[in-house]
Amino acid sequence: MKRIGLLFILLLSLLNAESNVDVSKIYGRIQFVDAFPDYKVEVVTAFPDLRVQKVDAFADRPGKWQIVDSFPDFKIQIVKNFGDFKIQYVDAFPGVK
């Protein structure tokens, strides 16, 4: 009986776990990496935490990412599960949902 209670509490905590990352501050020069990222990110098609627009310049607002190979503001690793937050690529209106 105690195991069922512990499993229930664990499952409930996983379901209620929210990202403690302030995604409104993630913009600018972004480098995609395979190891040692600042954030792990899931790419989704619905219900994102942040809508991301890839830009060539002026990545100065939340959700605007300029993809670079060196001197990034943030290093991002794309993962399939258990990311720090979820993004959706958009052509217009980037930012926090």
N, C-alpha and C positions, 0 to 999 in steps of 0.2 A: 504494500500500500504506500509506503514511503517513497518507493521508486517512482510510482505514478505521479505523486505530488511533485517530486523534484523535476520529472520530465515536463510536467505541465507548466511549472514555473519557468523552466528554461525555454520552452516553446513560447510562452507568453512574452518573456523578455526579448526574444529574437524578433517576434512580430511587432513589438512596440519600439524596437530600437530605431532611432532616427539618426540621420547624419548630423554630427556636431560641427560640420564644416560650413563656414560662412561663404557660400558659393558666389555671393554678390561681389566678393573681392578677387575672384579668379578671372583675370583678363590680362591681356598683354601678350608678351612673347612666350609661346608655349613650345616645349620640345617633347616629343614622344620618345619614351625610353622603354627598355625591356627590364631594367633592374634599378633599384634605388630611386623610386619616384617620390615626388612630394605628395601626390594623390593617386589613388587607383580609381579609375572611372569606368562605369558601364555605359555603353551606347545603347539607347532605347529609341523606340518609335512613338511611344506614348508615355505620358505622365513623368516628364523629366524634372529634375531639381533645377537644371539650368539649360536654357536654349542657347546653343553656340552657333555663331556665324564666323566662318573662316574669312579673314580679311588679309589684304596685302599690306595695308598700312593703317595707322590710326586705330590701333586696338586699345582704345582708351575708355571703354565702358564695359560693364559686366556682360559677359557672354561673347565679347569680340576677341577672337583668338588669332594671332599672327603666328603661323607655324614656322619655327626656325630650327636650325641644326646646331647653333651655338649661342651662348650667352642668354639663356632663357630666364624669364621671370619665375616660371613654374615648370617642373618636370612631371609629365603625366604618363601613366601606364594604363593602357586599355585592357580591361579584364571582362570576363563573361559573368562572373558572380562575385558577390561580396565586395563591391566597390565602395569607396568612400561617399560617392554621390553618383547620380545618373545624369547624362546629358543627351540632348537630341540636337542633331545638326539642322539648322534652318537657313533659309536664304534672306529672311527679313525678321525684324523684331526680336533680336537676341535679348537675353537677360533672364532674370529670375521669373519663374512661373507666376 
